[in-house]
Amino acid sequence: MPHVILPDGARLGFDVFGAEHQERVTPIVLVGGVSSLKGDWERLSGSLARVRPVLVFDHRGMGDSKLADDEPLSIELLARDLLFLLVHLGWKELAICGFSMGGVVTQQLLFLPYNSERPTPLPFRVTHVLLTGSLCSPLRDKRYGLLIQPVPNRPLSRQEKLDVARPSLERAFDLKWISDPQNAERLEALLPRMIVGRPQKVIMKQLRAMNRFDFTGMHERLPRSTEFLVIHGDLDAIVPTYCGEEILRRIPWARRGRIGTEFGAVESLQFGHHWFEYFDVQMWHDVVENFLASKHLARL
């Protein structure tokens, strides 16, 4: 399993798919959210890898990655982890799709050159950034967020683990999607994955990190040459739609995903947090590829 050892001894497990395209097209990095693993991207990563290199990885402490010690996590630490991995790969130009917490990590990565205590230049150019189901300030609305089930202080049977994980997984979708018999098989396939490689202790660290970041005054320092696309489902029960609107206000040259049936448009905004599990994956493939083909235009 490919991995890198971070400066503090932690380990990041990663995969690069579609490496045969590396000399011809810009690679894309898919950055997951709280509790996510690199395998969660399988539908989209597999499709995109047909035409470009795709990097997926596990945040420290999750899946194939390891913590250094019992250290606290911060968004900045996770961003520097990603920076180390990208330097290791040696890519000079890339695009990033940051989902949920992954979008916060992506923003933090872009802010590292302007860090007040430890400014760190990026030795690569980020051409395009998709921020999906994400946010740019801590979420204080208790109606939203991950559903964390209390876990008994004893070893759980496999069925008990599945029962604990089910409400959290279902919250990532909407009631109509869950009730559709065509999605039942997919939901049951996803559920066993929720109880492997996702230690609750690390998830709680990630949630605490999501309450402690501060991007005040940072977005205005982003280069206007970097393209931004914001995609946010109206049925997102974890990160509300007004978080996507806030990103659009903070990054005034960012675009929102087009709605419609033409190439590169999102069919509808009627989707929940796990947007990449909705619709035919070819639609999302086309959304990403159409965005990555766009060039910077002079802006007022």
N, C-alpha and C positions, 0 to 999 in steps of 0.2 A: 504494500500500500504506500503510494507516494506521501511523503511528509517532510516538514522542515522543523528543525529545532530552533525555537525562539531564543533570544538573548538571555532570558531568565530561566531557561530550561524547559518551558512549556513546549508542547508539540502541536503542530497544525497538520491534520490530515487533509489531503486535497486530491482532486482529479482534474485533469485537463482532457476534454473530449474534443474531437475534431482538430487535433494538432496538425494534421496534414494540410490544413488551410492556412497555416500561420504566416507563410511568406506572402500571401495574396490579400488577406483581409484583416481588419481590426478584430482582435479578440474581445470577448465580453466576459465580465465577471458577474456572477450571480451571488448576491450577498443575502443570506437568510436572516430571519428574525429570531425573536425569543423562542427558545426550545427547538428551533428548526435544525435539520440535518441536511447535508448535501444531497442525499438521496431524495429529499422531498421535491427537488427540482426535476425529477426524471423525465416528465412529459416535455417540459420546455427545453431542458438542456439537450435531450436527445434529438429534438427537432432542429434546434439552432446549430448543433454540432454537424449537421449535414452540410452547412455552408460556411462556418467560421469556428475558430477555437473558442471553447467555453470552459471557464474555470469555475468549479464549485468547491467549497471547503466547509469544514466544521469549525465553528468558533471554539476557542479553547475550553476544555472541559466537557465538550459534547461529542458524541459519536466516536470517530477515530482520532480525535484530538484529546490532549491531556492538559490539565492544569500544572503549573510549576509547583505550587504549594497551595495551602488553604488561603490564598490571597483574595482580597476583594477585587471585583471586576469594575471597570469603568468603560465608558464609550470610547474614551481616548485610547485606553489600552487595547481594545478590540480593533480600533482603527490602525494603531501602530502594528498590531499583528498582521493585518491585511497588507500594510505597506511592506513589511519584511517579506511576506510571501511574494508580493509582486516584484520586489527587487530581486529575490531569488530566481524568479522566472525570467527576468531580464527583458520584459516587454517594454517598449518605448512609447507605445501609443495603445490606448485601450478604451473600451466603453464599460460602464458599470450599471447594473440593475440592482438597486437596493430595495428590499422588501421589508416593510415594518421596521423593526429595530435595525435591519440591514440598511435601510435608507438613512437612519440616523448615523450609523457607522460610516456610511458613504460620505455624508456631509462632513463628518468629523475628519475623515481622511483628506478631503479637499481643503479643510481649514488648517491642517497641520503647518503649512508654510507661514501662517499668521499667528501661531500659538505664542502667547505672551511669555511663557516660561521656557519653552523648548521648541523654538521654530525649526521646522524640518522641511526643506524643499522636497518636492516630489520629483524623482528622476525619470518621470514619464509624463506624457500628456494624456489627460482624460478628455476625450472628444465629446462623448455623449453620456448623459446620466438619466436613467429612468428611476423615479422615486414612486414606488407603488405601495399603496396602503400604509403610507408612512406619515411622519410628523417631524416638526422642527422645534418643538418645545415640549416639556414633559406633560403627559396627560394627567389632568387632575379630576376629570369627570368620572366619578365612581360607577356610572352606568355602563361604562365601557371597560375594556381591558381583558386580559386572559382570565378564564375561569379556573381558579386553582382550588381543587378539591382537597379537603382535609384527609390526611392519610393516617391510618392507625399506626401506633408505635409498636409494630410487630411485623414479622415477615408476611407478605401477602401472597396468596395463590395467584396463578396466572389469570384466572377469571376475575379475581378481585382487582387486579391491576387494570384489566380491560374495562371493568365497570367504573373505575376511577377516571380513566382516560377518556371515556366516551363523551361525557358532557363538554370537556375542553375541546375535543376535536369537532364536535357538532357546532360549537360556538363560532368556529372559523367559516361556517357556511350559513345559509339562511334556511328557513323552514321549508320553503318550496323546493329548494335543491335537495334537502334531506328527505322530503316526502316523495320525491320522484323515484319510482321503482328502477328507472334506468341508472340511478346513481347509487343504489343500495350495494351493488357488488363492489364498486369503487370505495365506498365508505368502509365496508367490512375489510377490504384489503389494506386500507390505511390504518385502521385501528391497531392491529398488532405491532405496527412500527412505532406507535406512540409509547410503547412500554420498553423499548430497547434503545440504549444509548442516549437517553435524555434524563440524566440525574436531576431530581427535583431540587437538590441543594444548589446546583449550578444555575438552574432556571431562576431560582429566587435571587441569586446574585445578579443575573441579567436584569431582572425586574427592578432591583434596587438601582442598578446603573441607569436604567431608563428614567428614573425619577431625579437624577442628579446631574444631568448635562445642561449646559447653558450656552446657546449659540447667539446671544445678544450681540448685535453689531457685526456679525461675521459674514452674513450672506452678501452684503454690499461689497465685500472684498473679492468675491468670486469673479473669475475672468468671464467677460461677456462672450468670449469665443467658445465657451463650453455650452453645448445644447442641453436643455433640460426638458423632460417630459414627465408630467404628473398624471398618474392613473389611480383612481380611487373609486371603489364600488359604493353605490348608494345603500347597500344592505350590509355594510361592514359593521359588525357588532363589537369589534375589538378596538379598531382605530376609527373614530367617527369621521364623516366626510369633511367637517369643518377643519380638520387637521390638514387635509389636502389643500383646502382653500388658503390656509395660512401659509403653506409653502409657496403657493402661487403669488401671494402678496409679498413674501420675503424675497422671492426671485422673480421680479416682474417680467423678465424676458422668457421665463419658462412657459411651456405650452401645456395645455390639458389635452388628454386623449380625445381624438375626434370620435364622434358617435355616428354610426351609419353602416352601410353595406359595402362601401367602396373599399378598395385595397388599402390596408394599413389603418382602418378604422375599427373601433371596438363596437361590437354588435349592439350592446346595451350596457347601461350602468347598473343593471339589476344583478349584482353579484356581491358575494361576501368577502371576507378577509383573504381567504386563499383563492385569489383571483385566477391563478394559473391552473386551477382545477375546473374552472368553468369554461363552457363553450368548447368548440373543437380547437385543439392545440394549434392547428394551422393558422387560425385567426390571430392568436397571440404571436406566433412566429412572424406573421406578416406585419403586425403592429411594430414589433421590435425591428425587423429588417427595414421597414419603411422609415422609421425614425433614424436608424443608423445611416441611412442613405442621405438624410437631409444635411445640408451645409449651412454654416453660419451666414446669416444675412446681417447687413449693417442695421443697427437698431438706434433709435433716437435716445 
